[in-house]
Amino acid sequence: MTYFFLNKATIFKTFISVSFILSLSAKAEDITICTQVLPAKTDKLGENQVGGIGGEIITKALEAKKISFKMSWLPWKRAQEETLENSDKKSFIIPFTRNAEREPKYNWVSKLYDAETIFITQKGSAKINSMADAKGKKIGVLLGSSYETAILNTKNGFNSTDIEAVPNDVTNAKKLEAGKINTWYTGVIGAIATFSSEKIDKSKFEFGNKVDVEENYIATAKNTDANLVKKVKDAIDSFKKTPEYSSIIKKYTGK
């Protein structure tokens, strides 16, 4: 039988090497970004790659300041809940519309872009250019979205029976095409991208006038470390001053 003896120096070096390798493999990203696949806003390019207007802005801004991130792809309502729970103390959400209902719950880190909202109807139907025009219509919206919140705002005079809230906008587009809803209340950017991805001819629909302009942010919970929030805010605010940011905005909004 052969015995092998390792001296203390060899054992120590081996331990250090293994520890170093394990520490590299276990290295956590700086932040977690919670979102749902939202056409042209947060497109899933890979498990940890995000495109669309919000995704491109975030990716470029964080990369420029060497801030690493992990994507967490969730249904939209769950993405909001995960951000508020903030179990890892570094969860952020994009692209998140700032409104009165959400205002006190979140830390609004930095605005990413503005987005216009509209009502879409089938061609041949009267255009819906305002909340008042939508009275008496069955309205499709994204579940848990700012669009749903806007419709149900008491000042607009609607109630829950006036809407059909679904977990993704592909369903809204197909229901509108099939005549199962009278109108779809949504953002222009996402609607056009959804029609395109589903190969639905957008000329079959009427696009109403702008109803509102929503401010879309990156947000986080109130208990996220202030230094981390500042780091992310500074990265995005810095990127918004670049020609590349202007180019992304023009690419998706034409403005």
Backbone bond lengths (Angstrom), bond angles and torsions (degrees), N, CA, C in turn:
res aa  C-N    CA-C-N  psi(-1)  N-CA   C-N-CA  omega(-1)  CA-C   N-CA-C  phi
1 M - - - 1.461 - - 1.527 108.85 -
2 T 1.342 115.61 136.22 1.461 119.90 -178.66 1.517 109.65 -104.93
3 Y 1.313 117.42 135.41 1.462 122.38 179.49 1.525 109.27 -110.68
4 F 1.311 115.77 139.95 1.464 120.54 177.09 1.523 107.98 -113.87
5 F 1.306 115.85 131.29 1.457 120.76 -179.05 1.530 109.13 -116.11
6 L 1.311 115.94 130.58 1.460 121.30 177.26 1.519 108.55 -109.99
7 N 1.320 115.56 130.52 1.460 116.96 178.29 1.528 109.96 -77.24
8 K 1.313 116.53 169.26 1.465 121.84 -175.03 1.524 111.89 -62.27
9 A 1.324 116.80 -36.52 1.467 120.69 -178.68 1.520 110.78 -63.69
10 T 1.342 116.27 -42.24 1.466 120.80 -179.87 1.519 110.87 -65.45
11 I 1.336 115.87 -43.41 1.466 120.41 179.12 1.525 110.38 -61.66
12 F 1.328 116.69 -42.60 1.463 121.32 -178.65 1.534 110.95 -63.87
13 K 1.350 116.30 -43.83 1.466 120.59 179.64 1.526 111.09 -63.36
14 T 1.333 115.39 -40.69 1.465 119.98 179.08 1.524 110.65 -63.30
15 F 1.331 115.77 -42.97 1.462 121.22 179.65 1.531 111.04 -61.64
16 I 1.332 116.55 -44.05 1.466 121.19 -179.96 1.524 110.51 -63.68
17 S 1.333 116.91 -42.70 1.467 121.10 -178.73 1.520 111.25 -62.94
18 V 1.335 116.13 -46.22 1.467 120.56 179.87 1.525 110.53 -63.95
19 S 1.316 116.77 -42.07 1.469 121.23 -179.98 1.522 110.99 -62.22
20 F 1.344 115.85 -39.92 1.464 120.40 -179.52 1.522 110.81 -65.24
21 I 1.342 115.99 -43.89 1.465 120.43 179.77 1.522 110.64 -63.50
22 L 1.331 116.32 -43.39 1.461 120.27 179.78 1.525 111.42 -64.64
23 S 1.324 116.79 -37.25 1.465 119.89 -179.36 1.518 111.04 -67.23
24 L 1.338 116.32 -35.25 1.458 119.62 177.98 1.520 111.00 -67.65
25 S 1.334 116.29 -43.98 1.460 120.32 -177.69 1.519 111.63 -68.60
26 A 1.333 115.71 -27.02 1.465 119.62 -177.42 1.523 112.59 -94.11
27 K 1.340 116.68 2.61 1.459 120.32 -176.98 1.528 110.15 -58.62
28 A 1.305 115.86 124.69 1.457 120.32 -178.40 1.521 110.33 -89.48
29 E 1.333 115.36 150.09 1.452 119.57 175.36 1.525 109.56 -69.71
30 D 1.332 115.52 157.91 1.463 120.47 -176.80 1.527 112.15 -65.65
31 I 1.347 116.77 -39.84 1.468 120.15 -179.58 1.527 110.67 -140.91
32 T 1.334 115.29 161.82 1.463 122.77 173.19 1.521 107.79 -110.78
33 I 1.332 116.94 133.29 1.460 121.07 178.45 1.524 108.75 -111.39
34 C 1.322 116.01 116.42 1.464 122.17 179.42 1.528 109.66 -95.04
35 T 1.319 115.92 134.32 1.462 119.88 176.95 1.516 109.76 -165.60
36 Q 1.313 115.49 173.07 1.461 123.17 171.00 1.523 106.62 -113.41
37 V 1.321 117.43 159.81 1.463 119.84 172.10 1.526 107.19 -68.37
38 L 1.331 115.86 112.44 1.462 122.61 179.72 1.526 106.68 -123.12
39 P 1.336 118.50 109.85 1.464 121.46 -173.78 1.523 114.01 -48.90
40 A 1.340 114.49 127.43 1.469 124.44 178.71 1.527 113.46 68.07
41 K 1.318 117.32 0.53 1.466 121.30 176.30 1.522 109.73 -110.37
42 T 1.331 116.12 -55.55 1.468 121.92 174.71 1.526 107.86 -137.17
43 D 1.308 116.30 84.40 1.466 121.92 178.55 1.526 109.51 -83.21
44 K 1.316 116.26 136.27 1.467 120.78 179.50 1.522 109.43 -84.75
45 L 1.329 116.59 105.09 1.464 122.07 -179.97 1.523 111.03 -90.65
46 G 1.313 116.25 -19.72 1.458 124.02 179.96 1.511 106.81 -173.73
47 E 1.328 116.88 173.79 1.464 119.13 -177.04 1.523 111.52 -57.49
48 N 1.335 116.24 -32.83 1.462 119.22 -179.63 1.530 111.79 -126.80
49 Q 1.337 115.16 29.64 1.462 120.93 178.38 1.517 109.04 -128.84
50 V 1.332 116.02 133.75 1.458 120.28 -176.12 1.524 110.20 -130.56
51 G 1.344 115.00 134.29 1.457 121.56 177.28 1.512 110.22 -114.96
52 G 1.337 116.73 -156.76 1.451 120.71 -175.54 1.521 110.26 79.51
53 I 1.311 116.83 172.81 1.461 120.40 -175.58 1.530 111.85 -61.22
54 G 1.334 117.04 -46.08 1.463 119.76 178.96 1.512 112.10 -69.01
55 G 1.335 115.82 -41.89 1.459 120.57 -178.97 1.513 113.30 -65.32
56 E 1.329 116.62 -41.81 1.465 119.75 179.77 1.528 111.20 -65.34
57 I 1.321 116.33 -42.27 1.470 119.76 -179.98 1.524 110.47 -62.08
58 I 1.326 116.19 -48.19 1.462 120.89 -178.51 1.531 111.24 -62.58
59 T 1.322 116.14 -47.02 1.467 120.30 -177.52 1.524 111.40 -59.93
60 K 1.325 116.54 -49.73 1.469 120.63 -177.90 1.529 111.43 -65.58
61 A 1.336 116.33 -42.51 1.466 120.53 -177.42 1.527 111.61 -65.04
62 L 1.328 116.64 -44.98 1.465 120.04 -177.81 1.525 111.89 -72.82
63 E 1.327 116.73 -38.98 1.465 119.84 178.37 1.526 111.06 -61.15
64 A 1.325 116.41 -38.36 1.469 120.53 -178.37 1.525 111.81 -61.96
65 K 1.328 116.42 -29.52 1.469 120.87 -179.25 1.529 112.02 -107.13
66 K 1.349 115.05 12.85 1.474 121.29 177.02 1.532 112.76 56.57
67 I 1.324 115.15 42.32 1.464 121.41 174.20 1.527 107.38 -100.86
68 S 1.316 117.11 117.18 1.466 120.49 -178.25 1.527 110.04 -86.29
69 F 1.338 115.82 153.17 1.463 119.24 -179.77 1.517 111.31 -144.53
70 K 1.327 114.26 154.94 1.461 122.69 174.58 1.518 107.74 -117.10
71 M 1.338 117.34 132.30 1.456 121.08 178.19 1.525 110.43 -84.74
72 S 1.320 115.80 139.36 1.461 122.22 173.35 1.524 107.07 -123.02
73 W 1.350 116.47 103.64 1.463 122.41 -175.73 1.526 109.14 -89.52
74 L 1.331 115.98 117.26 1.462 121.48 -173.22 1.526 110.44 -140.99
75 P 1.345 117.83 160.82 1.468 119.11 167.79 1.531 108.34 -58.04
76 W 1.329 117.05 149.95 1.465 120.95 -169.12 1.530 113.48 -58.67
77 K 1.321 117.50 -43.38 1.467 119.49 179.42 1.524 110.86 -64.54
78 R 1.331 116.51 -39.52 1.460 120.43 179.88 1.527 110.87 -68.03
79 A 1.320 117.08 -35.07 1.470 120.63 177.67 1.526 110.33 -60.43
80 Q 1.326 115.93 -39.91 1.467 120.24 178.10 1.528 111.02 -66.61
81 E 1.323 115.98 -42.15 1.469 120.63 -179.95 1.528 111.31 -64.76
82 E 1.338 116.22 -42.87 1.472 120.72 179.96 1.527 110.83 -62.23
83 T 1.329 115.70 -39.36 1.465 119.71 -179.88 1.522 110.85 -65.28
84 L 1.315 116.76 -42.50 1.463 120.24 179.08 1.529 111.87 -69.16
85 E 1.339 116.64 -37.94 1.470 119.67 177.14 1.523 110.26 -64.13
86 N 1.341 115.51 -40.74 1.465 121.90 172.83 1.530 112.19 50.19
87 S 1.321 116.07 47.39 1.464 120.59 -174.91 1.522 113.20 -62.83
88 D 1.334 117.09 -27.58 1.469 119.69 178.68 1.526 112.35 -95.43
89 K 1.343 116.15 0.34 1.475 122.94 178.08 1.528 113.14 64.44
90 K 1.330 116.91 19.64 1.470 119.48 -179.44 1.527 111.24 -151.29
91 S 1.337 116.36 29.99 1.463 121.19 -178.81 1.529 111.25 -90.74
92 F 1.332 115.33 133.21 1.458 122.82 178.19 1.526 107.91 -126.72
93 I 1.334 116.97 160.26 1.463 120.94 179.62 1.521 110.13 -129.77
94 I 1.337 115.91 140.78 1.467 122.76 175.34 1.525 108.89 -141.32
95 P 1.333 118.80 158.78 1.463 127.68 -23.33 1.522 106.38 -85.33
96 F 1.288 118.52 122.34 1.458 122.97 -166.78 1.526 110.74 -112.21
97 T 1.331 115.59 118.66 1.463 120.71 -178.12 1.524 111.25 -73.68
98 R 1.304 115.16 129.97 1.463 121.20 179.42 1.526 109.09 -85.34
99 N 1.329 116.95 122.39 1.464 120.67 177.37 1.525 109.79 -145.57
100 A 1.319 116.00 174.09 1.469 121.10 -173.41 1.523 112.40 -61.67
101 E 1.323 117.40 -37.91 1.461 120.79 -178.33 1.533 111.24 -66.21
102 R 1.317 116.89 -40.82 1.465 121.26 -176.66 1.532 113.13 -84.96
103 E 1.314 116.38 -22.08 1.467 122.06 -171.04 1.531 114.51 -45.22
104 P 1.350 119.54 -52.19 1.468 118.86 -174.59 1.527 114.85 -77.20
105 K 1.326 117.42 -10.82 1.464 120.27 -173.40 1.528 113.56 -87.84
106 Y 1.331 116.72 -24.69 1.466 120.65 -170.04 1.524 112.36 -122.28
107 N 1.307 114.20 162.24 1.458 122.38 169.41 1.529 105.89 -97.61
108 W 1.322 116.66 114.71 1.464 121.65 -174.98 1.527 108.74 -87.75
109 V 1.314 115.87 98.84 1.467 122.10 -167.70 1.525 112.40 -71.05
110 S 1.336 116.89 -55.49 1.466 120.17 -179.27 1.523 109.51 -162.94
111 K 1.331 115.88 141.39 1.465 119.40 177.46 1.523 109.56 -74.94
112 L 1.342 115.76 135.40 1.460 120.98 179.30 1.528 111.41 -93.62
113 Y 1.336 116.90 -46.83 1.462 120.80 -178.23 1.529 109.82 -169.29
114 D 1.329 116.06 165.02 1.464 122.72 173.96 1.527 108.93 -98.98
115 A 1.334 116.07 148.05 1.466 120.38 -179.77 1.525 110.41 -138.35
116 E 1.331 116.31 131.33 1.462 121.51 179.01 1.527 110.46 -84.22
117 T 1.335 115.96 141.92 1.465 121.07 176.85 1.528 109.97 -110.84
118 I 1.341 114.97 150.12 1.462 121.14 -177.47 1.529 110.28 -147.97
119 F 1.326 115.03 165.96 1.460 122.12 167.37 1.531 107.73 -100.92
120 I 1.327 116.28 136.02 1.464 121.71 177.62 1.527 108.14 -116.42
121 T 1.326 116.52 134.41 1.465 121.98 178.68 1.522 109.34 -128.78
122 Q 1.322 116.22 169.47 1.458 120.25 175.33 1.526 110.06 -70.30
123 K 1.325 115.61 147.57 1.465 120.99 175.84 1.530 108.45 -58.49
124 G 1.312 115.75 135.79 1.465 120.40 -178.14 1.512 112.16 100.87
125 S 1.337 115.83 -21.79 1.465 120.21 174.63 1.526 108.22 -86.13
126 A 1.307 115.53 158.35 1.463 119.30 178.10 1.521 109.52 -66.80
127 K 1.326 116.08 140.58 1.458 120.05 175.54 1.521 109.69 -63.92
128 I 1.325 115.56 144.24 1.461 120.80 174.81 1.524 106.86 -108.73
129 N 1.320 115.67 113.04 1.462 120.92 -173.17 1.526 114.30 -108.16
130 S 1.335 116.37 0.05 1.465 119.68 -177.69 1.521 109.59 -159.97
131 M 1.319 115.61 169.48 1.462 120.56 175.80 1.530 110.15 -61.45
132 A 1.319 116.15 -38.63 1.468 120.15 -179.48 1.528 111.13 -61.91
133 D 1.338 116.47 -38.43 1.468 120.75 179.75 1.529 112.24 -65.22
134 A 1.340 116.53 -23.06 1.469 120.77 -175.38 1.528 113.22 -87.04
135 K 1.326 117.09 -2.40 1.470 120.22 -179.76 1.532 110.18 -59.99
136 G 1.324 115.34 135.06 1.457 120.84 178.66 1.517 114.11 83.26
137 K 1.331 117.57 2.74 1.465 122.05 -179.91 1.530 110.64 -102.20
138 K 1.325 115.48 152.60 1.469 120.66 171.98 1.527 106.79 -87.56
139 I 1.335 115.88 118.52 1.467 121.64 -169.95 1.529 110.79 -110.02
140 G 1.312 116.68 127.20 1.458 121.78 175.43 1.520 110.51 -90.82
141 V 1.344 116.76 135.67 1.465 122.01 177.92 1.525 109.36 -142.78
142 L 1.317 115.43 163.75 1.461 121.39 174.91 1.526 109.11 -80.51
143 L 1.321 116.58 129.36 1.462 122.60 -178.62 1.530 111.42 -59.60
144 G 1.329 116.23 129.90 1.455 121.29 176.85 1.517 114.52 76.59
145 S 1.329 116.39 10.63 1.467 120.57 -175.33 1.523 112.17 -93.52
146 S 1.329 114.74 169.11 1.461 120.53 174.67 1.525 110.53 -65.69
147 Y 1.339 117.09 -26.11 1.467 120.95 177.95 1.532 109.94 -65.17
148 E 1.321 115.84 -43.00 1.463 120.54 177.49 1.529 110.27 -63.26
149 T 1.334 115.94 -44.39 1.469 120.64 179.36 1.522 111.23 -60.32
150 A 1.338 116.08 -42.27 1.468 120.51 -178.59 1.526 111.16 -63.64
151 I 1.325 116.44 -45.11 1.463 120.13 -179.62 1.527 110.70 -61.80
152 L 1.331 116.39 -40.06 1.464 120.64 -175.66 1.529 113.63 -85.91
153 N 1.326 117.00 0.87 1.463 119.52 174.62 1.535 108.24 -59.43
154 T 1.318 116.51 127.84 1.469 120.61 -173.41 1.528 113.31 -57.28
155 K 1.327 117.08 -27.55 1.469 119.60 -178.51 1.527 111.80 -65.83
156 N 1.347 116.69 -19.93 1.463 119.90 -177.82 1.527 113.25 -89.71
157 G 1.330 116.80 -12.52 1.459 120.35 172.98 1.514 116.48 78.60
158 F 1.334 117.62 16.91 1.464 120.33 176.60 1.529 109.42 -97.14
159 N 1.335 115.76 167.61 1.463 119.94 170.56 1.522 108.82 -135.79
160 S 1.320 116.90 177.64 1.466 121.42 -172.37 1.527 113.44 -62.05
161 T 1.334 117.68 -24.42 1.468 119.63 179.88 1.531 112.11 -74.83
162 D 1.325 116.85 -12.31 1.470 120.46 179.83 1.528 112.52 -82.89
163 I 1.333 116.70 -13.31 1.460 118.87 -175.39 1.524 112.11 -119.59
164 E 1.321 114.42 157.51 1.461 122.25 169.72 1.520 106.25 -125.02
165 A 1.325 115.78 104.06 1.465 121.50 -177.53 1.525 109.45 -93.63
166 V 1.322 116.31 125.83 1.467 121.73 -177.25 1.529 109.51 -125.26
167 P 1.345 117.97 158.36 1.468 120.42 -173.10 1.517 116.48 -75.71
168 N 1.343 118.57 -8.74 1.470 119.52 176.72 1.521 109.98 -151.50
169 D 1.329 115.89 155.39 1.464 120.33 -174.30 1.522 113.75 -80.47
170 V 1.319 117.72 -14.94 1.464 119.63 173.66 1.532 108.76 -60.40
171 T 1.330 115.59 -41.22 1.468 120.67 178.19 1.521 110.73 -62.00
172 N 1.340 116.93 -42.55 1.468 119.86 178.44 1.526 111.53 -61.52
173 A 1.325 116.77 -44.21 1.466 120.84 -179.15 1.526 110.98 -61.48
174 K 1.327 116.64 -43.26 1.467 120.72 -178.24 1.526 111.90 -71.71
175 K 1.331 116.61 -35.08 1.468 119.67 177.61 1.523 110.82 -68.11
176 L 1.325 116.61 -37.52 1.462 119.88 177.85 1.526 109.91 -66.96
177 E 1.321 116.51 -43.41 1.466 120.89 179.13 1.528 110.83 -60.16
178 A 1.338 116.48 -37.34 1.469 121.38 -178.05 1.527 112.91 -84.94
179 G 1.331 117.22 -3.08 1.459 120.49 179.56 1.516 114.06 77.60
180 K 1.337 117.14 18.56 1.467 120.48 -179.12 1.527 112.38 -84.20
181 I 1.323 116.58 -14.60 1.461 122.47 169.64 1.526 106.84 -131.53
182 N 1.328 116.59 156.59 1.466 119.97 -179.57 1.519 112.59 -83.09
183 T 1.334 115.20 -31.90 1.459 119.13 -176.92 1.521 110.04 -155.60
184 W 1.309 114.91 159.29 1.464 122.04 179.53 1.522 107.48 -123.66
185 Y 1.338 116.13 121.29 1.465 120.24 178.46 1.522 108.47 -99.45
186 T 1.339 115.82 120.72 1.462 119.50 -172.18 1.525 110.41 -162.71
187 G 1.324 115.82 -174.32 1.454 121.44 175.78 1.519 110.74 -92.40
188 V 1.313 116.38 147.70 1.465 121.27 -178.28 1.525 111.09 -60.78
189 I 1.330 117.09 -45.49 1.469 121.82 -175.98 1.525 110.93 -57.56
190 G 1.330 115.98 -50.93 1.458 120.53 -177.07 1.517 113.17 -69.19
191 A 1.333 117.00 -36.59 1.464 120.50 -178.08 1.525 111.49 -63.97
192 I 1.322 116.41 -48.49 1.467 120.23 -179.11 1.524 110.57 -62.56
193 A 1.338 116.53 -40.80 1.467 120.56 179.18 1.524 111.42 -65.59
194 T 1.334 116.85 -37.77 1.469 120.58 179.47 1.521 111.06 -66.39
195 F 1.325 117.14 -45.71 1.469 120.07 177.16 1.529 110.42 -58.40
196 S 1.320 115.89 -42.44 1.466 120.65 -178.60 1.525 111.55 -65.26
197 S 1.334 117.07 -47.16 1.468 120.53 -176.83 1.525 112.12 -66.27
198 E 1.336 116.19 -30.82 1.466 120.52 -179.37 1.527 112.63 -93.74
199 K 1.355 115.03 4.39 1.472 121.06 -179.97 1.534 111.71 55.60
200 I 1.327 114.86 42.03 1.462 121.82 175.36 1.527 107.41 -100.91
201 D 1.312 116.80 125.92 1.465 122.02 -176.94 1.529 110.28 -68.33
202 K 1.327 116.65 112.42 1.466 119.29 -176.20 1.524 112.69 -70.45
203 S 1.335 117.30 -13.60 1.468 119.55 178.15 1.533 111.25 -70.88
204 K 1.331 116.62 -8.85 1.466 121.38 177.75 1.528 111.68 -81.05
205 F 1.342 116.31 0.50 1.461 120.16 -173.66 1.521 112.20 -127.52
206 E 1.321 114.40 157.08 1.464 122.31 174.01 1.525 108.57 -103.55
207 F 1.318 116.38 128.62 1.462 121.73 176.92 1.527 107.99 -101.22
208 G 1.327 116.13 118.10 1.457 120.01 -179.74 1.522 112.12 -73.33
209 N 1.314 115.65 177.13 1.463 120.91 177.28 1.532 110.59 -69.38
210 K 1.306 115.39 162.24 1.468 120.90 176.64 1.526 109.41 -57.80
211 V 1.340 115.40 129.33 1.465 120.98 177.97 1.524 110.36 -96.93
212 D 1.320 115.82 -40.39 1.465 120.42 -176.20 1.526 109.19 -153.83
213 V 1.321 115.69 163.93 1.468 121.85 171.30 1.518 106.89 -120.96
214 E 1.323 116.12 116.74 1.461 121.08 -178.56 1.525 110.61 -96.41
215 E 1.320 115.33 141.75 1.463 121.29 175.57 1.524 108.50 -95.30
216 N 1.322 116.32 116.55 1.463 120.92 -177.78 1.524 111.18 -101.63
217 Y 1.320 115.37 126.53 1.467 123.45 -171.20 1.524 112.66 -118.07
218 I 1.323 114.91 168.76 1.453 122.18 156.55 1.523 104.22 -99.60
219 A 1.328 116.23 129.37 1.464 120.85 -176.31 1.521 109.65 -132.57
220 T 1.319 115.51 165.11 1.458 121.18 178.52 1.525 108.65 -149.08
221 A 1.323 116.07 176.56 1.462 120.47 179.00 1.523 110.45 -74.67
222 K 1.312 115.71 162.03 1.466 121.18 -178.63 1.524 112.37 -65.51
223 N 1.352 116.84 -24.68 1.466 118.92 -174.62 1.532 113.87 -94.45
224 T 1.322 117.87 8.86 1.466 119.73 174.65 1.528 108.98 -69.15
225 D 1.327 116.18 139.20 1.460 121.35 -176.99 1.533 111.52 -53.26
226 A 1.323 115.96 131.49 1.469 121.56 -176.05 1.522 112.30 -60.54
227 N 1.324 117.29 -35.23 1.472 120.34 179.70 1.525 111.26 -67.30
228 L 1.342 116.29 -37.98 1.461 120.07 178.13 1.526 110.28 -68.53
229 V 1.322 116.55 -41.87 1.465 121.06 177.87 1.529 110.39 -59.44
230 K 1.320 116.23 -44.79 1.465 120.66 -179.94 1.531 111.12 -63.65
231 K 1.319 116.13 -39.58 1.466 121.13 179.63 1.533 110.74 -60.78
232 V 1.336 115.88 -45.28 1.468 120.78 179.40 1.526 110.50 -68.67
233 K 1.318 116.77 -44.14 1.469 121.45 179.57 1.526 110.98 -59.25
234 D 1.318 116.40 -46.99 1.465 120.39 -178.85 1.527 111.32 -61.73
235 A 1.333 116.18 -38.22 1.468 120.44 179.79 1.528 110.80 -63.30
236 I 1.323 116.56 -45.12 1.466 120.39 -177.95 1.525 111.09 -72.04
237 D 1.327 116.47 -44.04 1.468 119.92 179.49 1.526 111.04 -60.58
238 S 1.317 116.19 -37.32 1.465 120.76 178.52 1.528 110.68 -66.97
239 F 1.334 116.48 -43.21 1.463 120.56 -178.55 1.526 111.67 -65.63
240 K 1.332 116.99 -33.23 1.467 120.74 -178.22 1.533 112.66 -66.07
241 K 1.313 116.77 -12.24 1.467 120.86 178.55 1.526 112.31 -90.77
242 T 1.333 116.88 -0.72 1.461 120.71 -174.44 1.532 112.44 -95.92
243 P 1.337 117.08 155.90 1.472 120.88 174.63 1.531 111.67 -61.85
244 E 1.327 116.88 -29.44 1.466 120.40 -179.40 1.526 111.01 -64.23
245 Y 1.331 116.78 -38.29 1.467 120.57 176.82 1.532 110.01 -62.70
246 S 1.326 116.43 -46.64 1.472 120.92 179.55 1.519 111.02 -59.59
247 S 1.325 115.81 -36.79 1.461 121.12 179.62 1.531 111.40 -66.06
248 I 1.327 116.92 -39.71 1.472 121.06 178.45 1.529 110.18 -65.01
249 I 1.327 116.78 -44.37 1.471 120.96 179.26 1.527 110.31 -59.74
250 K 1.317 116.82 -45.45 1.471 120.76 -179.58 1.524 111.31 -65.06
251 K 1.315 116.38 -38.28 1.472 121.75 -179.58 1.528 111.42 -57.39
252 Y 1.329 116.95 -39.87 1.465 120.46 -174.29 1.526 114.56 -98.98
253 T 1.330 117.62 -23.36 1.470 119.52 -176.77 1.523 113.19 -115.04
254 G 1.329 116.28 -15.83 1.460 120.19 -177.44 1.515 112.78 77.63
255 K 1.353 116.86 8.61 1.472 120.16 -176.97 1.520 111.17 -119.88
